[in-house]
Amino acid sequence: MARIVIVGGGFAGLFTALGLEAYPFKDERPEILLIDRSERFVFSPLLYELVSGELATWEVAPRFDELLEGTRVRFVQAEAMGFDFENRIVKLAGGGAESYDRLALTVGGSTPVDIVPGAREHALPFRTLEDAQALIARLKAALDAGADPVRAALVGAGASGVELACKLADTLGDKGSIVLFDRAADILAEFDAPERKMARAELEKRRVRLGLSTKILSVSDAGLQVETAGRGVEAIPAEVVLWTVGTAVPGLIKDLDLPKGPGGRLAVEPTLQVQGHPEIFALGDLAASLDAGGKPLGPSAQLAFQQAGYCAWNLWASLSDRPLLAFRYNALGKLLGLGIDSGVASLLGTAVGGPPAYLIRRLAYLYRMPTDAHRLKVALHWASRPVVRWLGGAAP
């Protein structure tokens, strides 16, 4: 029996595993293993709703064993520590190991917190369920200690930083003071001018201050030291420092003896196979993928989701004497949540803002939930909330 091992249970890994379920194999069906160190899949675009309390953990981070119930995918909760590519073995923490005939590397990215002194020790990244829980705990501790307002400094004015700043502003209300820093001269470099204008208006409405064209010099338990053109070096006091700067290749991948592309990401063929290693596939944040014009594709859940469909086909095809497909990225638009009731949606060249964009974002993510069962469970819960509030005496 052939074995397909998928290392990493984010969007790329989980959807690759689920995609393989749809394909019939000519000979004996291979064993499919999904390995992740966590017991839960994290729908990362909705992590912000955990901080605000809009959604519960089970909605945003369902357990793998629940999602894979009734499938032929076997989940292994373990941390991959290394690889023996010659003998086709994944080495696991604690001395365990899993052999493979095909390997899919989908362990995602990490937040680069070593680029500024003190950031690793004192700043909070925002990428995982544990990160969201740590932020909730830090905010609670600051409020319990009597901070009024709670001063929060966010570093990185890309999509994650802007979404998080708005969500914190709505969650803390008058008890929060939020400032958003970036080295660039404007927010949301990956968005077009109309979306940036809408996002700026939402930040201003929530009294989120912007510190643009600003270099972060250091982070401490007291806050930040920054340098801004025309103002020199300043100390910015903060109870909470959040680090939402970019995506780096995780340590597990960084030192592998495999071909690398820009940023240390794994160099892959159009079929998502690692160059020189046709039995290994790489996708998601750790793969140096290109669009049809040869331009590097930035990491995103949308990219990982689309690559997973191709990877599932190509894994099946490589074991079924069928032709492999070259990955083609289809930009479906951009979605941004701005606080508890607003957002920006850029679809088919048209930008929509406010509550309609917030609703579009919610419905789009509901559609992208990993299984029909989880999608239905979440949809029923969302639909019942206005009724529950009404029965409890609140306005629907």
C-alpha positions in Angstrom: 0.0 0.0 0.0 1.3 3.4 -1.0 1.5 6.1 1.7 0.8 9.8 1.3 2.0 11.9 4.2 0.9 15.5 4.6 2.9 17.6 7.1 0.9 20.6 8.3 -2.8 20.9 8.9 -3.5 24.5 7.8 -5.6 25.4 4.7 -3.1 23.8 2.3 -2.7 20.6 4.3 -6.3 19.9 5.4 -7.8 20.7 2.0 -5.3 18.6 0.2 -6.2 15.7 2.5 -10.0 16.3 2.0 -9.5 16.7 -1.7 -7.8 13.3 -2.0 -11.0 11.7 -0.7 -12.8 12.5 -3.9 -10.5 10.5 -6.2 -10.8 6.8 -7.0 -7.5 4.9 -7.2 -6.9 2.3 -9.8 -5.1 -0.1 -7.5 -5.2 -0.4 -3.7 -6.1 3.0 -2.2 -3.1 4.6 -0.5 -3.0 5.3 3.2 -3.3 9.1 3.8 -1.7 10.6 6.9 -2.2 14.2 8.0 0.4 15.3 10.6 0.1 18.4 12.7 1.3 19.3 16.2 -2.1 20.8 17.1 -5.3 19.0 17.7 -7.2 21.8 15.9 -7.4 23.2 12.4 -7.4 27.0 12.5 -9.5 29.0 10.1 -7.0 31.9 10.4 -9.0 34.7 8.7 -11.6 34.4 11.5 -9.1 34.5 14.4 -9.9 38.2 14.9 -13.5 37.2 15.9 -12.1 35.2 18.8 -10.6 38.3 20.3 -13.8 40.3 20.0 -15.9 37.3 21.3 -18.0 37.3 18.2 -17.1 33.6 17.5 -16.3 30.7 19.7 -13.2 28.5 19.5 -15.2 25.5 18.1 -16.3 27.7 15.2 -12.9 29.1 14.3 -10.8 26.1 15.3 -12.6 22.8 15.0 -10.8 19.6 16.0 -9.2 17.5 13.3 -10.8 14.3 14.5 -14.2 15.9 14.1 -13.5 17.3 10.6 -12.0 14.0 9.4 -14.7 11.8 10.9 -16.1 9.5 8.2 -13.1 10.0 5.9 -10.2 7.7 5.1 -7.6 10.2 6.3 -5.7 9.3 9.4 -4.7 12.2 11.7 -1.5 12.0 13.7 -1.0 14.7 16.3 2.7 15.1 16.4 5.4 17.6 15.6 7.6 17.0 12.6 11.3 17.5 13.5 13.1 16.6 10.3 13.2 14.4 7.2 15.3 11.6 5.7 14.6 12.2 2.0 16.8 9.4 0.9 14.8 6.8 2.8 11.6 8.8 2.6 10.9 9.2 6.3 9.4 12.0 8.3 11.0 12.2 11.8 8.7 13.1 14.6 9.2 14.6 18.1 9.8 11.9 20.7 11.6 9.5 18.3 8.6 8.5 16.2 8.7 8.3 12.4 6.4 7.9 9.4 7.5 6.6 6.0 6.0 7.9 2.8 5.8 7.3 -1.0 4.5 10.9 -1.6 5.1 13.8 0.8 3.3 17.1 0.9 4.9 19.9 2.9 2.3 22.4 4.1 3.6 23.6 7.5 2.8 27.2 6.8 4.8 30.2 7.7 6.0 32.0 10.9 6.1 35.6 12.0 9.6 37.1 11.9 10.1 38.4 15.4 13.9 38.4 15.4 14.3 41.4 13.2 14.1 43.9 16.1 15.7 43.6 19.6 13.2 42.6 22.2 10.4 41.6 19.8 10.6 37.9 20.5 10.5 38.4 24.2 7.9 41.1 24.5 5.8 41.3 21.3 2.8 39.0 20.5 2.5 37.6 17.0 -1.0 36.9 15.7 -1.1 33.8 13.6 -2.2 30.8 15.6 -5.0 29.9 18.1 -2.4 30.1 20.9 -1.5 33.6 19.7 -5.2 34.7 19.9 -5.5 33.2 23.3 -2.4 34.9 24.5 -3.7 38.2 23.3 -7.0 37.7 25.1 -5.1 36.9 28.3 -2.8 39.9 27.9 -5.8 42.3 27.5 -7.6 40.8 30.5 -4.5 41.1 32.6 -4.1 44.8 31.6 -7.7 45.6 32.4 -7.6 43.7 35.7 -4.4 45.7 36.6 -6.4 48.9 36.2 -5.0 50.1 32.8 -7.4 52.7 31.5 -6.9 53.0 28.7 -5.2 49.8 27.6 -2.4 51.0 25.3 -1.9 48.7 22.4 0.8 49.2 19.7 0.6 47.2 16.5 3.6 46.8 14.2 2.7 46.1 10.6 -0.1 48.0 8.7 -0.9 45.2 6.2 -4.2 43.4 6.2 -3.6 41.6 9.5 -2.5 44.7 11.4 -5.4 46.8 10.1 -8.0 44.1 10.8 -6.6 43.6 14.3 -6.4 47.3 15.1 -10.1 47.8 14.2 -11.2 44.7 16.1 -9.3 45.8 19.2 -10.7 49.3 19.0 -14.3 48.0 18.8 -13.6 45.4 21.6 -11.9 47.8 24.0 -14.0 50.9 23.2 -13.2 53.8 25.5 -10.9 51.6 27.5 -8.4 51.2 24.6 -5.8 53.4 22.9 -4.6 51.9 19.6 -1.7 53.0 17.5 -0.6 51.2 14.2 3.0 51.5 13.0 4.6 50.7 9.7 7.8 51.6 7.8 5.8 52.3 4.7 4.1 55.6 3.9 0.7 54.1 3.7 -1.4 51.2 4.9 -2.4 48.0 3.0 0.3 48.0 0.3 -1.4 45.0 -1.3 -4.7 46.8 -1.8 -5.8 49.4 -4.3 -6.4 53.0 -3.5 -10.2 52.8 -3.1 -9.9 50.0 -0.5 -7.1 51.8 1.3 -9.3 54.9 1.5 -12.2 52.9 3.0 -9.9 51.3 5.5 -8.4 54.6 6.6 -11.9 56.0 7.2 -12.7 53.0 9.4 -9.5 53.4 11.4 -10.1 57.1 11.8 -13.7 56.5 12.9 -12.3 54.2 15.6 -9.6 56.7 16.7 -6.8 54.3 15.7 -3.7 56.5 15.3 -1.3 55.8 12.5 2.5 55.9 12.9 3.6 55.5 9.3 7.1 56.0 7.8 8.3 54.7 11.2 11.1 52.4 12.1 10.8 50.2 15.2 14.1 50.3 17.1 13.4 48.0 20.0 10.6 46.4 22.1 10.5 46.1 25.9 8.0 45.3 28.6 7.3 49.0 28.7 6.5 49.5 25.0 8.4 50.5 21.9 11.2 52.7 20.9 10.6 54.1 17.4 12.2 56.5 15.0 10.1 58.7 12.7 11.4 61.0 10.0 11.2 64.6 11.2 10.5 63.6 14.9 13.5 61.5 15.8 13.5 58.8 18.4 10.5 58.4 20.7 9.5 56.0 23.5 5.9 54.7 23.0 4.4 53.2 26.2 2.2 50.2 25.7 0.7 47.4 27.8 0.3 45.3 24.6 2.6 45.1 21.6 1.4 43.1 18.6 3.7 42.0 15.8 2.0 41.5 12.4 5.0 42.0 10.2 5.3 39.6 7.2 5.7 35.9 6.9 8.9 33.9 7.2 9.8 30.3 6.3 9.5 28.2 9.5 12.7 26.7 11.0 11.7 23.2 10.0 12.0 24.2 6.3 14.7 26.8 6.5 17.6 24.3 6.9 16.4 21.6 4.6 18.7 20.5 1.8 16.2 21.3 -0.9 16.2 23.9 -3.7 15.2 27.3 -2.4 13.6 30.3 -4.1 13.1 34.0 -3.0 12.9 34.5 0.7 14.2 30.9 1.4 10.9 29.4 0.2 11.1 26.0 -1.5 11.5 26.1 -5.2 8.7 24.3 -6.9 7.7 23.2 -10.4 4.4 24.5 -11.8 3.0 21.1 -10.6 3.9 22.1 -7.0 6.6 19.4 -6.9 9.9 20.4 -5.3 12.5 20.9 -8.0 14.5 17.7 -8.3 12.2 15.8 -6.0 9.1 14.7 -7.9 7.8 12.7 -4.9 7.7 15.8 -2.7 5.1 18.6 -3.1 5.2 22.0 -1.4 2.5 24.5 -1.1 1.2 27.4 1.0 3.4 29.9 2.7 6.6 27.8 2.4 6.5 27.4 -1.4 8.0 30.0 -3.9 5.0 29.9 -6.2 4.5 32.2 -9.3 1.5 33.4 -11.1 0.9 33.0 -14.8 3.1 36.1 -15.5 6.0 34.8 -13.4 5.4 37.1 -10.5 5.8 35.7 -7.0 2.6 35.0 -5.2 2.3 36.3 -1.6 1.2 34.0 1.2 -2.6 34.0 1.8 -5.3 31.6 2.8 -6.8 32.0 -0.7 -3.6 30.8 -2.4 -3.3 27.8 0.0 -6.8 26.8 -0.7 -6.4 26.9 -4.4 -3.1 25.1 -4.4 -4.6 22.3 -2.2 -7.0 21.4 -5.0 -4.1 21.1 -7.5 -2.0 19.2 -5.0 -4.7 16.7 -4.3 -5.1 16.0 -8.0 -1.4 15.8 -8.7 -0.8 13.4 -5.7 -3.6 11.2 -7.1 -2.3 11.5 -10.7 1.3 10.7 -9.7 0.1 7.4 -8.3 -2.5 6.7 -11.0 -0.5 7.2 -14.2 -2.4 10.3 -15.1 -1.0 13.7 -16.2 -0.2 16.3 -13.6 -1.6 19.8 -13.8 0.3 23.0 -13.7 -1.0 25.3 -10.9 -2.8 28.5 -12.1 -3.8 31.0 -9.5 -7.1 32.7 -9.9 -7.4 36.0 -8.0 -10.9 36.0 -6.6 -10.7 39.3 -4.8 -9.8 40.6 -1.3 -11.8 40.6 1.9 -11.0 42.7 5.0 -12.9 42.8 8.3 -12.9 46.2 9.9 -14.2 46.0 13.4 -17.4 44.2 14.5 -19.7 45.5 11.8 -17.8 46.8 8.9 -15.3 45.7 6.2 -13.9 46.0 2.7 -14.6 43.6 -0.1 -12.9 43.9 -3.5 -14.6 41.6 -5.9 -14.3 41.6 -9.7 -12.7 45.0 -9.7 -15.5 46.6 -7.5 -14.8 47.8 -4.0 -17.6 47.5 -1.4 -17.4 48.9 2.1 -19.3 49.0 5.4 -21.7 46.4 6.8 -22.4 44.9 3.3 -18.7 44.1 3.0 -18.7 42.6 6.4 -21.6 40.3 5.5 -19.9 39.3 2.2 -16.8 38.4 4.1 -18.7 36.3 6.6 -20.7 34.4 3.9 -17.5 33.8 1.8 -15.7 32.3 4.8 -18.8 30.2 5.7 -18.6 28.8 2.2 -14.9 28.0 2.6 -15.4 26.0 5.9 -13.6 22.7 5.4 -16.6 20.2 5.6 -20.3 20.3 4.9 -21.0 19.2 8.5 -19.0 22.0 10.1 -20.4 24.5 7.6 -24.0 23.6 8.5 -23.2 23.6 12.2 -21.7 27.1 12.1 -24.4 28.4 9.8 -27.2 27.3 12.1 -25.4 28.8 15.1 -24.9 32.2 13.3 -28.6 32.2 12.1 -29.9 31.4 15.6 -28.0 34.2 17.4 -30.5 37.0 16.7 -33.3 34.8 17.9 -31.4 34.0 21.1 -30.7 37.6 21.8 -34.3 38.5 21.2 -35.5 35.8 23.6 -33.0 37.1 26.1 -34.5 40.6 25.9 -31.9 42.2 23.7 -32.5 43.9 20.4 -32.3 41.4 17.5 
